[in-house]
Every structure is written in C-alpha cells, then in structure tokens.
Amino acid sequence: MSTLTLSRTTTVDEPAQRDRPRFGPVHAGARITVGIALVVAAVLLVLFEERFRILEAGVASYWLAPFVPGGVRHYLNYFILEVEPGRTIAFMVTIECTIAFLTAPVLALSGVILATTRVGWAQVGKALFFSTALIFVTNQLRLGVIALGSQALGFEVGYELTHRLLGSVLSIVGFSAAYLVFVVVIADLRLFRRDPNRRYSRRGRA
C-alpha cells in the first residue's frame, strides 16, 4: 500500500511540474526588454544622481513650507529656511543623503528578476513600487526631521541631535523595511496572511 501511494504521488506531481506555463517568444522578449530598461535606469540614476538630489531638495522644500514660518526656498540641491531669528541655513542634500544609491539596486534587481525568472509582472511591479516609495518617503521624513528639529531646538543642538541620532535611526528602520518589503513581495511570502484551511484542521483534530 505504501509503495502504491508513493508511486501515485510521484506520477501526479511530475506532470504538474512539467505543465507549468511557459512564456511565448513575444512575452519573453517583452520581459527581457523591460528588464534591461530597468537595469539601464538604475545605471542612469547613479550617473545623474546630482539631478536627483535637486529633485529631492525641491520636494522637501515644497512639503516643509507649511510647517516653517517664513516658508522654505529651493535652490538646486539646497532647501533654505530660517532656523533662528536672523539666521538662515541652507540644508544641502549631499551625495551621502540622496536615495539614488539606495534605489538603484532595487531597480537593477527588479530588471534582472523580470528578465531571467518567471516571477509575475504584478509581483515585480508591486515590489519595486512599494520599496522605492518607502525609501523615498523615509528620506523625505529624515530631511524634514533635521530641518524642523534644527528650527525647534536651535541649530547647534537640533542639527546634531536630529542628523546624527534621530535621522540615522529613521534611515536604518525605513530603508531596512523597504528592502524587506521588496523581498516579501517578490518571494510571495505569506507573513501576514491567514491560511483558511488552518482553522478547519484544528476543528478536525478537536
């Protein structure tokens, strides 16, 4: 009986593995093309990171303006605000602060996965979107914390506290979460999903 059961299991499982849908030449070509485009985009993001820093500074100056008396000005990769009466500081989005070098690996890896594996378009798209969005939002919050902290506590105390401590903690947590989200979505891990059969199995045992 055991031998027959094992042989049946084998004959059922093997065709199931062989019958997995394969991509046609057009579909495969599209995946490779988009995958290469994502890798190229990652390279361009690194090469033109200075322009991306200008964008980051512009976004930060836009959403910070309502919270800062006197508003925030934007100039290239600087956002400028008055931190103390009569004292204006230009905060620079430096090469160490930009997310270009954090986003580029996600873009490149998404391209490689799309071009060389059978992971679905939706999975790759969701993983790329959510991870890059989380990276971008985290860095914007970090810039905001540094600027607002410098204004609220005074530049000397506020900048040191927010830049070296709060900003670093926020970056570590946010960026780590972004990469974790990428892995979870790509691998289709069921971390937060309930197994509908689980409760029935429990009832059956009861």
Summary of the structure (lengths in Angstrom):
residues: 206
radius of gyration: 24.5
end to end distance: 28.2
largest distance: 89.0
contacts: 587
relative contact order: 0.11
helix: 74%
strand: 8%
